[in-house]
Amino acid sequence: MAYPHASILKTQRRSARQRGNVGLEFGLITIVAVPLLFGVMGIGITLGRSVQAQQVVRDAGHMHAQSVDMASTDAQEIVAKIGQDFSFDATTGNAVLIMSQVITVFSGDCTAAGVTSANCSNLNQQVFTHRVLQGNTTLKTSSFGTPPSQYVTAATGNINASNYLTQSTLRASGFNMLTMTQGQIAYVIEGYFAQPDLTFFKPGFPQINQGTYVRNIF
């Protein structure tokens, strides 16, 4: 003869085991699902920021290539407005734009500037003729080199021909993706956009929060 209370006890034990299994399964799923959720969120935000960064660099690059004075307050205010989701503050900002003009030096350039062939040490080299910065310059430097500040006119960003024809420190390092003829100018704009607000994603996904680097050449 079966006792009713024995059946009840078996049911209770089975329910307890099931609850324990459910808790264990939930814990295992959570270990995987939570980091995955944060990773997907982080990647989504990063992709969105990347699109915004590309737009800022493209628009500022078009201005630069159209001979807009990018060193002027008006131009930099326009760029800051275009990139309003970023901060271009010079000391605490999370973004920087590096705008350069590069040419290949030909013998005609040396002659026009009154520099003899013997002194035109940058002949056939690609050199910087202009450099303007906007934003927090401590975030990143140009991939092609940094002209020494003593050769760059602070108000305009221009570099004198007598310098870029003769000073090796004004050569654009690794700028060999374009073949330019005499008189052609390459308008180069580089942008770096840090993402400090995504720091909490970093432990599980260290590739996030390294910032976005964008480059355009016109």
C-alpha positions as CSV (number, residue, x, y, z in Angstrom):
1,M,0.0,0.0,0.0
2,A,1.5,3.4,-1.1
3,Y,1.4,6.2,1.3
4,P,0.2,9.6,-0.1
5,H,2.9,11.6,1.8
6,A,5.7,9.5,0.1
7,S,4.5,10.6,-3.3
8,I,4.3,14.2,-2.2
9,L,7.8,14.0,-0.9
10,K,9.1,12.6,-4.2
11,T,7.3,15.4,-6.1
12,Q,8.8,18.0,-3.8
13,R,12.3,16.6,-4.2
14,R,11.9,16.5,-8.0
15,S,10.7,20.1,-8.1
16,A,13.6,21.2,-5.9
17,R,16.1,19.5,-8.3
18,Q,14.4,21.1,-11.3
19,R,14.6,24.6,-9.7
20,G,18.3,23.9,-9.0
21,N,18.8,22.9,-12.6
22,V,17.0,26.0,-13.9
23,G,19.1,28.2,-11.7
24,L,22.3,26.6,-12.8
25,E,21.3,26.9,-16.5
26,F,20.3,30.5,-16.0
27,G,23.6,31.3,-14.5
28,L,25.5,29.6,-17.3
29,I,23.5,31.4,-19.9
30,T,24.0,34.7,-18.1
31,I,27.8,34.3,-18.1
32,V,27.7,34.2,-21.9
33,A,24.7,36.4,-22.7
34,V,25.6,39.5,-20.7
35,P,29.1,40.0,-22.2
36,L,27.6,39.3,-25.6
37,L,24.9,41.9,-25.1
38,F,27.4,44.5,-24.0
39,G,29.6,43.6,-26.9
40,V,26.9,44.0,-29.4
41,M,25.9,47.3,-27.9
42,G,29.5,48.5,-27.9
43,I,30.1,47.4,-31.5
44,G,26.9,49.1,-32.6
45,I,27.8,52.4,-30.9
46,T,31.3,52.2,-32.4
47,L,30.0,51.7,-35.9
48,G,27.7,54.7,-35.5
49,R,30.6,56.8,-34.3
50,S,32.7,55.6,-37.2
51,V,30.1,56.8,-39.7
52,Q,29.9,60.2,-38.0
53,A,33.7,60.5,-38.0
54,Q,33.9,59.7,-41.7
55,Q,31.3,62.4,-42.4
56,V,33.1,65.0,-40.4
57,V,36.5,64.3,-42.1
58,R,34.9,64.2,-45.6
59,D,33.1,67.5,-45.1
60,A,36.1,69.3,-43.6
61,G,38.3,67.8,-46.3
62,H,36.0,69.2,-49.0
63,M,36.3,72.7,-47.4
64,H,40.1,72.3,-47.2
65,A,40.4,71.2,-50.9
66,Q,38.3,74.2,-51.9
67,S,40.9,76.5,-50.4
68,V,38.9,77.5,-47.4
69,D,41.2,79.0,-44.7
70,M,40.9,76.1,-42.2
71,A,43.0,78.1,-39.7
72,S,40.3,80.8,-39.4
73,T,37.9,80.9,-36.5
74,D,34.9,80.8,-38.9
75,A,36.0,77.6,-40.6
76,Q,36.8,75.9,-37.4
77,E,33.4,76.8,-35.9
78,I,31.8,75.3,-39.0
79,V,33.8,72.1,-38.5
80,A,32.9,72.0,-34.8
81,K,29.2,72.3,-35.8
82,I,29.4,69.5,-38.3
83,G,31.1,67.3,-35.7
84,Q,28.9,68.4,-32.8
85,D,28.7,64.9,-31.4
86,F,32.5,65.2,-30.8
87,S,34.5,67.7,-28.8
88,F,37.3,69.7,-30.6
89,D,38.4,71.4,-27.4
90,A,42.2,71.9,-27.7
91,T,42.9,70.4,-24.2
92,T,40.0,68.2,-23.1
93,G,38.4,67.3,-26.5
94,N,38.0,63.8,-27.8
95,A,38.7,64.6,-31.5
96,V,41.5,66.1,-33.6
97,L,41.7,67.0,-37.3
98,I,45.1,67.2,-39.1
99,M,44.9,69.1,-42.4
100,S,47.9,69.1,-44.7
101,Q,48.9,70.1,-48.2
102,V,51.6,68.0,-50.0
103,I,53.4,68.5,-53.3
104,T,56.2,66.8,-55.2
105,V,59.1,69.1,-55.7
106,F,60.2,69.5,-59.3
107,S,63.2,71.5,-60.6
108,G,60.8,74.2,-61.8
109,D,59.7,74.7,-58.2
110,C,63.3,75.3,-57.2
111,T,63.9,77.7,-60.0
112,A,60.7,79.7,-59.3
113,A,61.7,80.1,-55.7
114,G,65.2,81.2,-56.6
115,V,66.7,78.1,-55.0
116,T,69.6,76.6,-56.9
117,S,69.7,72.9,-57.8
118,A,72.6,72.3,-55.4
119,N,70.6,73.7,-52.5
120,C,67.2,72.2,-53.5
121,S,67.7,69.1,-51.3
122,N,64.1,68.1,-51.5
123,L,64.1,67.8,-55.3
124,N,61.8,64.9,-56.4
125,Q,60.6,64.5,-52.8
126,Q,57.0,64.9,-51.5
127,V,56.9,67.7,-48.9
128,F,54.5,69.6,-46.7
129,T,53.6,73.1,-47.8
130,H,50.7,73.6,-45.3
131,R,49.6,72.2,-41.9
132,V,46.6,73.2,-39.8
133,L,45.4,71.4,-36.7
134,Q,42.0,71.6,-34.9
135,G,41.1,69.9,-31.7
136,N,43.0,68.0,-29.0
137,T,46.4,67.5,-30.7
138,T,47.6,65.2,-27.9
139,L,45.4,62.4,-29.2
140,K,47.3,61.6,-32.4
141,T,49.9,62.8,-34.8
142,S,49.8,62.5,-38.6
143,S,50.7,59.2,-40.2
144,F,52.9,61.1,-42.6
145,G,55.0,63.2,-40.2
146,T,54.8,66.5,-38.3
147,P,56.4,69.6,-39.8
148,P,58.6,71.3,-37.1
149,S,56.6,74.2,-35.7
150,Q,59.3,76.8,-36.5
151,Y,58.5,76.3,-40.2
152,V,54.7,76.6,-40.0
153,T,53.1,80.1,-39.9
154,A,50.8,79.9,-36.9
155,A,48.1,82.2,-38.3
156,T,47.7,80.5,-41.6
157,G,49.5,77.1,-41.5
158,N,51.6,78.0,-44.5
159,I,55.2,76.8,-45.0
160,N,57.6,79.0,-47.0
161,A,59.0,77.6,-50.2
162,S,62.5,78.4,-49.1
163,N,62.0,75.9,-46.3
164,Y,60.0,73.1,-47.9
165,L,62.4,73.0,-50.8
166,T,65.5,72.7,-48.6
167,Q,64.5,71.2,-45.2
168,S,64.4,67.4,-45.0
169,T,62.3,67.5,-41.9
170,L,59.4,68.8,-44.1
171,R,59.2,65.7,-46.2
172,A,56.0,63.7,-46.1
173,S,57.1,60.3,-44.9
174,G,55.4,57.3,-46.6
175,F,53.3,59.5,-48.8
176,N,53.8,57.5,-51.9
177,M,50.2,56.5,-52.9
178,L,49.9,59.4,-55.4
179,T,51.9,60.3,-58.4
180,M,51.7,64.1,-58.8
181,T,52.8,66.3,-61.6
182,Q,54.3,69.8,-61.2
183,G,51.7,72.2,-59.8
184,Q,49.4,69.5,-58.3
185,I,48.5,69.7,-54.6
186,A,47.3,66.8,-52.5
187,Y,44.9,68.0,-49.8
188,V,45.2,65.5,-46.9
189,I,42.9,65.4,-43.9
190,E,43.3,63.0,-41.1
191,G,40.9,62.7,-38.2
192,Y,41.1,60.8,-34.9
193,F,38.1,60.4,-32.6
194,A,38.5,58.9,-29.2
195,Q,35.6,57.1,-27.4
196,P,36.2,57.6,-23.7
197,D,32.5,57.0,-22.9
198,L,32.9,53.3,-24.0
199,T,35.5,52.5,-21.4
200,F,33.2,50.2,-19.6
201,F,33.1,47.9,-22.6
202,K,36.9,47.5,-22.6
203,P,37.4,44.6,-20.1
204,G,35.6,42.0,-22.3
205,F,36.2,43.7,-25.7
206,P,39.6,45.4,-25.7
207,Q,39.3,46.2,-29.4
208,I,36.6,48.8,-28.5
209,N,37.6,52.2,-27.2
210,Q,40.8,52.5,-29.3
211,G,39.2,55.4,-31.2
212,T,38.5,55.9,-34.9
213,Y,41.1,57.1,-37.4
214,V,39.8,58.4,-40.7
215,R,41.8,59.8,-43.7
216,N,40.8,61.4,-46.9
217,I,43.0,62.7,-49.7
218,F,41.6,65.2,-52.3
